[in-house]
Amino acid sequence: MMVNERYHSYILLEPLGDSLPQRRTSRHVHVSCLAYVVLAGLFIASVVLNIVHFVRSTHSPPAPLDDYQQLKLYPLLNESTIPSLSEDFWRSAAVVTTLYSDSYAPAVATLGHSLRLVHTSARLVLLYIPSKVSTEALCIATSSGFVAYPVERIPPPTHSHGMHEQYADQYTKLRLWSLDVLPDPITSLVYVDSDTLVLHNFDELFSLPYTFAAAPDVWLGQRGFTLEFNAGVLFLRPDSRLFNSMLAALEIARYPPGWAEQAFLNQYFATDVLRLPLAYNGNLVIKERTPNVWDSLQGEMRIIHYTMIKPFLSSDGKGMPLDRLEERVRAAAEELRGVYREEVLQWGDMWRETRRVYADRLRECIIR
């Protein structure tokens, strides 16, 4: 009787077997939810950090040339420090350009006249590829004073897939370094592309103690002003041993093939190039990218480089007859929204003067 009273208040419980799995499942659900929350948090944090990094990288403080301010009060040159060079020195100094097609002959003639006007002390030398240049074009190109030297074409290296077609002959520019073996050797030179116009004398470059110098390149768009140099204006000292070294390096050097010899030279002289002021290579890109910089260069610009438009070529890049060049210049001045109108007309004025001053010589070229 006492035993029954002892268990009188006993409550029958449900079997444990049905409740335990439910508790385990509930715990697993909580753990899984927590894991998803953590992973989602990590993903969101990663996205946020990447966005912050992107914003910082694309909104960094502008480079000085992109936010140019006219602050300087000093001239480009301290002329009192330029050494006086002897006549013997100038006999082995040259301003050199190249001609690889007939279409650039009027440009070379105009360039020669502009060099005459600034009274450079160096002699004028034209390197040309005989198989690419006609007798008439060579006559036109040399009418204003360039002395022509035939050179053998240097073909692009075997890994030049992707190179712009118009640069196919540009590796011949490397022959500049072989001019120390001419009968009248050249020991220092300033190279200028034929699509340039000289505004002021740059003889001071011949006093540089360096082996190689060039002005920094500039591009439209995000690339902008760069440490890479533009190969349109170069100072260098010819050296046949260096020339042979460069030829050997062509096949093994790694560089973007699209820009041909300019990309190769940037790789070859990567650590040694002396970067010249922008005034020595007035790349027209500067005017469109940062007009303030272009305006600041006007008083001291030595050379205009017609990179964006060629006043002496048709709109599709072909050569123009001499009697239609002035018409072409007027049309070119209005192209590309007229951004380069002043510079194109400036080239046209120089060509008109070239044609007048060397009229007899040019007439002989056409009669031949």
C-alpha positions in Angstrom: 0.0 0.0 0.0 2.8 2.3 0.8 4.4 1.5 -2.5 1.3 2.5 -4.5 1.2 5.8 -2.5 4.8 6.4 -3.3 4.1 6.4 -7.1 0.7 7.9 -6.9 1.9 11.3 -8.3 4.0 9.8 -11.0 3.5 11.3 -14.5 4.1 9.1 -17.5 6.7 10.8 -19.8 7.0 10.4 -23.6 9.7 8.0 -24.7 13.1 9.7 -25.1 13.7 8.1 -28.6 11.4 10.6 -30.4 12.6 13.8 -28.8 16.5 13.5 -29.1 16.7 13.6 -32.9 14.6 16.8 -32.9 16.9 18.5 -30.5 19.9 17.5 -32.7 18.3 18.8 -35.8 17.4 22.1 -34.2 21.0 22.5 -33.1 22.3 21.8 -36.6 20.0 24.3 -38.1 21.3 27.0 -35.7 24.9 26.2 -36.6 24.2 26.2 -40.3 22.4 29.6 -40.1 25.4 31.0 -38.2 27.8 29.7 -40.8 25.8 31.3 -43.6 25.7 34.6 -41.7 29.5 34.5 -41.2 30.1 33.7 -44.9 27.7 36.4 -46.1 29.4 38.9 -43.8 32.8 37.9 -45.1 31.5 38.2 -48.7 30.0 41.7 -48.1 33.2 42.8 -46.3 35.2 41.6 -49.3 33.0 43.5 -51.8 33.2 46.7 -49.7 37.0 46.5 -49.4 37.3 46.0 -53.2 35.0 48.9 -53.9 37.1 51.1 -51.5 40.3 50.0 -53.2 38.9 50.7 -56.6 37.6 54.1 -55.7 40.9 55.0 -54.1 42.9 53.8 -57.1 40.7 55.7 -59.6 40.3 58.8 -57.5 43.9 59.3 -56.5 45.2 62.9 -56.4 45.8 64.2 -60.0 49.4 64.1 -61.3 51.0 67.6 -61.5 50.8 67.7 -65.3 47.1 66.8 -65.2 46.5 69.6 -62.7 49.1 71.9 -64.1 49.5 75.4 -62.6 51.7 78.0 -64.0 53.9 78.7 -61.0 57.5 78.8 -62.2 59.3 82.1 -62.7 62.5 80.7 -64.3 63.5 80.1 -67.9 63.9 76.6 -69.4 67.7 77.2 -69.8 70.4 78.8 -67.8 72.3 80.0 -70.9 75.3 81.0 -68.9 76.1 77.4 -68.2 76.0 76.2 -71.8 79.6 75.5 -72.9 81.0 76.9 -76.1 81.7 74.1 -78.5 84.5 74.2 -81.1 84.2 74.1 -84.9 85.8 70.6 -84.8 83.0 69.4 -82.5 80.3 70.7 -84.8 81.8 68.9 -87.8 80.9 65.6 -86.2 77.5 66.7 -84.9 74.3 66.3 -86.8 70.5 66.7 -86.8 69.2 63.5 -88.4 65.8 62.5 -89.8 64.6 59.6 -91.9 62.5 59.0 -95.1 60.9 55.6 -95.6 58.2 56.6 -98.2 57.6 59.2 -100.9 54.6 60.7 -99.0 56.8 62.2 -96.3 59.2 64.1 -98.7 57.4 67.5 -98.4 57.5 67.1 -94.6 61.3 66.5 -94.7 61.8 69.6 -96.9 59.7 71.7 -94.5 61.6 70.4 -91.5 64.9 71.3 -93.2 63.8 74.8 -93.8 62.7 75.2 -90.2 66.1 74.0 -89.1 67.8 76.6 -91.3 65.7 79.3 -89.8 66.9 78.6 -86.3 70.5 78.5 -87.4 71.5 75.1 -86.0 75.3 74.6 -85.9 75.0 70.9 -86.7 74.9 69.5 -90.2 71.6 68.0 -91.6 71.5 64.3 -92.4 68.7 62.3 -94.0 68.7 58.5 -93.8 66.6 56.8 -96.5 65.8 53.3 -97.8 66.5 53.3 -101.5 63.9 50.7 -102.3 61.2 52.7 -100.7 62.0 56.2 -102.0 61.8 57.5 -105.5 64.4 59.8 -107.1 61.8 62.6 -107.3 60.9 62.3 -103.6 64.5 62.2 -102.5 65.1 65.4 -104.5 62.2 67.1 -102.8 63.3 66.0 -99.3 66.8 67.3 -99.8 65.9 70.6 -101.4 66.2 72.5 -98.2 69.6 71.2 -97.1 69.5 67.7 -95.9 72.4 65.5 -97.1 71.1 62.0 -98.0 72.7 58.7 -96.9 71.2 55.4 -98.1 70.8 52.7 -95.4 69.6 49.1 -95.5 66.2 48.4 -94.0 66.1 46.7 -90.6 63.1 44.3 -90.7 61.0 43.8 -87.6 62.0 40.9 -85.3 60.2 37.6 -85.7 58.0 38.2 -82.6 56.4 41.3 -84.1 52.8 39.9 -84.4 50.4 42.8 -83.6 52.7 45.6 -84.7 51.0 48.5 -86.4 51.5 48.2 -90.1 52.7 51.8 -90.5 55.7 51.1 -88.2 57.0 48.2 -90.3 60.2 50.2 -91.4 60.8 51.9 -88.1 63.4 49.5 -86.8 65.7 51.0 -89.4 65.9 53.9 -86.9 68.4 51.8 -85.0 71.0 52.6 -87.7 71.4 56.0 -86.0 73.8 54.2 -83.7 75.9 53.1 -86.6 76.7 56.6 -88.0 80.1 56.7 -86.2 81.5 54.7 -89.1 80.6 57.1 -91.9 83.4 58.5 -94.0 82.7 61.7 -92.1 81.7 60.2 -88.7 78.9 61.5 -86.5 79.8 61.4 -82.8 76.6 63.1 -81.5 73.2 63.7 -83.0 69.7 64.8 -82.4 67.2 62.7 -84.2 63.8 64.3 -85.1 60.9 62.5 -86.8 60.0 64.0 -90.2 56.6 64.9 -88.9 58.1 67.6 -86.7 58.6 71.4 -87.1 61.5 73.2 -85.4 60.6 76.5 -83.6 63.8 77.3 -81.7 67.4 76.3 -81.7 68.2 73.3 -79.6 72.0 73.2 -80.0 72.3 72.9 -76.2 71.4 69.3 -76.4 74.7 68.5 -78.0 76.4 69.5 -74.7 74.7 66.7 -72.7 77.2 64.3 -71.1 74.8 61.4 -71.4 74.5 58.6 -73.9 70.8 58.8 -74.6 68.0 61.3 -73.9 64.3 61.6 -74.9 61.2 63.4 -73.7 58.4 61.5 -71.8 55.5 60.3 -73.8 51.9 61.3 -73.3 48.6 59.6 -74.2 44.9 60.5 -74.2 42.8 58.6 -71.7 43.8 57.1 -68.4 47.4 56.3 -69.4 48.2 60.1 -69.6 51.7 61.3 -68.9 54.1 58.4 -68.5 57.7 57.6 -67.7 58.1 56.0 -71.1 59.7 58.2 -73.7 58.5 59.1 -77.1 61.0 58.2 -79.9 60.2 61.1 -82.1 63.0 63.3 -80.7 66.2 61.7 -79.4 69.6 62.7 -78.4 72.3 60.0 -78.7 75.9 59.2 -79.3 76.5 56.8 -82.2 78.4 53.7 -81.3 78.7 50.7 -83.6 79.3 48.3 -80.8 76.1 49.5 -79.1 74.3 49.1 -82.5 75.4 45.5 -82.8 74.3 44.9 -79.2 70.9 46.3 -80.0 70.5 44.1 -83.0 71.4 41.0 -81.0 68.8 42.1 -78.3 66.0 42.5 -80.7 65.1 38.8 -80.9 65.3 38.2 -77.1 63.9 41.4 -75.6 60.3 41.4 -74.2 58.2 44.4 -75.0 54.8 45.3 -76.5 55.3 44.7 -80.3 52.6 47.1 -81.3 54.8 50.2 -80.9 57.8 48.7 -82.7 61.1 50.4 -82.2 59.8 52.8 -79.6 58.8 50.0 -77.3 62.1 48.3 -77.9 64.1 51.4 -77.1 62.1 52.0 -74.0 63.1 48.5 -72.8 66.7 48.8 -73.9 67.4 52.1 -72.3 64.9 51.7 -69.4 67.3 52.6 -66.6 69.6 55.0 -68.5 67.5 57.4 -70.5 67.7 61.0 -69.5 64.2 62.5 -69.8 64.2 65.8 -71.6 61.7 68.6 -70.9 58.5 68.4 -72.8 59.6 71.6 -74.8 61.9 69.4 -76.8 59.1 67.2 -78.1 55.9 69.2 -78.3 53.6 66.2 -78.8 50.2 67.4 -80.0 48.5 65.0 -77.6 49.5 67.4 -74.8 47.3 70.1 -76.3 44.2 68.0 -76.1 44.9 66.3 -72.8 46.1 69.3 -70.8 45.7 72.7 -72.7 47.3 74.5 -69.7 50.6 72.6 -70.2 50.5 73.2 -73.9 50.0 76.9 -73.4 52.9 77.1 -70.8 55.3 75.6 -73.4 54.6 78.1 -76.1 57.4 80.5 -75.3 60.1 77.9 -75.1 58.9 75.0 -77.2 61.8 73.8 -79.5 59.9 71.3 -81.6 56.3 70.6 -82.5 55.6 66.9 -83.1 52.5 66.3 -85.4 51.5 63.0 -83.8 47.7 63.5 -83.9 47.4 64.8 -87.5 49.7 65.0 -90.5 49.1 68.2 -92.5 51.0 66.8 -95.5 49.0 63.6 -95.8 45.5 63.0 -97.1 42.8 62.1 -94.6 43.3 58.5 -95.4 47.1 58.7 -94.8 48.3 59.0 -98.4 50.8 61.4 -100.0 49.6 64.6 -101.6 50.8 66.3 -104.8 52.8 69.4 -104.1 50.3 71.7 -105.8 47.5 70.5 -103.6 49.3 70.6 -100.2 48.0 74.1 -99.3 44.4 72.9 -100.0 45.1 69.9 -97.8 46.4 72.0 -94.9 43.3 74.1 -94.9 41.1 71.0 -94.7 43.3 69.3 -92.1 43.0 72.4 -89.9 39.3 71.8 -89.4 39.6 68.1 -88.7 39.4 66.5 -85.2 37.1 69.3 -84.1 39.7 71.9 -85.1 41.7 71.3 -81.9 45.0 71.5 -83.8 44.0 74.3 -86.2 46.7 76.7 -85.1 49.5 74.1 -85.3 48.3 72.7 -88.7 48.2 76.2 -90.2 51.7 76.9 -88.7 53.0 73.9 -90.6 51.2 75.2 -93.7 52.9 78.6 -93.4 56.3 76.9 -93.1 55.6 74.7 -96.2 54.5 77.8 -98.2 57.8 79.5 -97.3 59.8 76.4 -98.1 58.2 76.2 -101.5 59.0 79.9 -102.2 62.6 79.8 -100.9 63.5 76.6 -102.7 61.3 77.0 -105.7 64.0 76.5 -108.3 65.2 73.3 -106.7 61.7 71.9 -106.2 60.9 72.7 -109.9 64.0 70.7 -110.9 62.7 67.7 -108.9 59.4 67.6 -110.6 60.8 68.1 -114.2 63.2 65.1 -113.8 
